[in-house]
Amino acid sequence: MTFLSAAIFSLGIFHMTNAAKLRCYKGSLDNYLTAPLEKPLTIANSSCIDKALPTVVYTFGYRGRVDGPATTAVLTAYLGTKKRNVILLDWEDEAKSGALGIALGYTLYAVPNAKKVGLELGEALVKLAKTGLNTTKVHLVGHSLGAHIMANAGKRARERGYVVSRITGLDPARALFEGSFALQSGLDRTCAKFVDIVHSDPGGYGTSSSAGTVDIWPNYAGSGGTQPGCPNGDFEMFSADDLCSHDRAWRYFVEAISSPTSFPASAASDYDSWVRSGVNRDTIYMGDLTSTRARGNYYLTTNPSPLFGKGRDGLIPDDNQARRRRHSTTLTRLLKYLR
């Protein structure tokens, strides 16, 4: 371990808290039961858990909020299906930047906390499994740094003899998880029986490598490309414009929950192969209907604004996509504070 990494994580441990909890919803956002993450059994036999149904657990990323737009949209979409138990991992206190600022708060506080919270979630899943929760019907969904929380949860549950059926990573965070500054392992195909990753900001705030059982690349334009409808340029870090492409992953996913066949994606070994071959018969759907038998990379295009899904038209490559580039990469801007 380098001096920098040792300093980061030795400092990080002094900023860990124990406020994380589980929110188990009873049909609406206003009706829920809360349990401390280390004591999850209060929800095990409650009315918010139907053990005959599959269970989805969602969490947000760095600086995310329980009442934030991503959290509200994802939970509302799942609750609307009325076909699964819906649980939120609330780690809002541990995800804050605090007085350290965005860059240092992420490095010294949120990233170490994410690993700790993820391992605790894994232990909580094991405890719930021992009361009858079927982990083969558990789907973990995380956005950004939250995707790596779910990775740690899946790994810890597997170590304890319980394999989570599926983890969906919505543009997993890149900083400190990929490249020369990688100090931790993140979400990959070993974390669950099936791992699907939606890459909407590869090379920016999101990872740029294929790591899942399935990797889905909406509107791929290479590292640092921008999603259609998102502005190009340099913006204040973590502003709405700056996060636009990063946030597209959860926006696409939410739409796919309510419109499951709106985002078909075409298999290809890489983007150039997709452009050359065009529409491929080997297709899957992004979202809840993603085939767990699928393997490899899948590509599609979307509309620049809601409704984002283009249906079968999204299987046709966009010749102009490669020309949409962000002026500078957000990862470079974040890591400059660590030099």
PyMOL commands that set and color helices and strands:
alter all, ss='L'
color gray80, all
select helices_A, chain A and resi 3-15+40-42+69-81+98-100+102-129+135-137+145-159+189-191+244-258+271-277+311-315+321-323+330-338
alter helices_A, ss='H'
color red, helices_A
select strands_A, chain A and resi 21-28+31-36+55-59+85-90+138-143+166-170+194-198+214-218+264-267+283-285+296-300
alter strands_A, ss='S'
color yellow, strands_A
deselect
rebuild
show_as cartoon
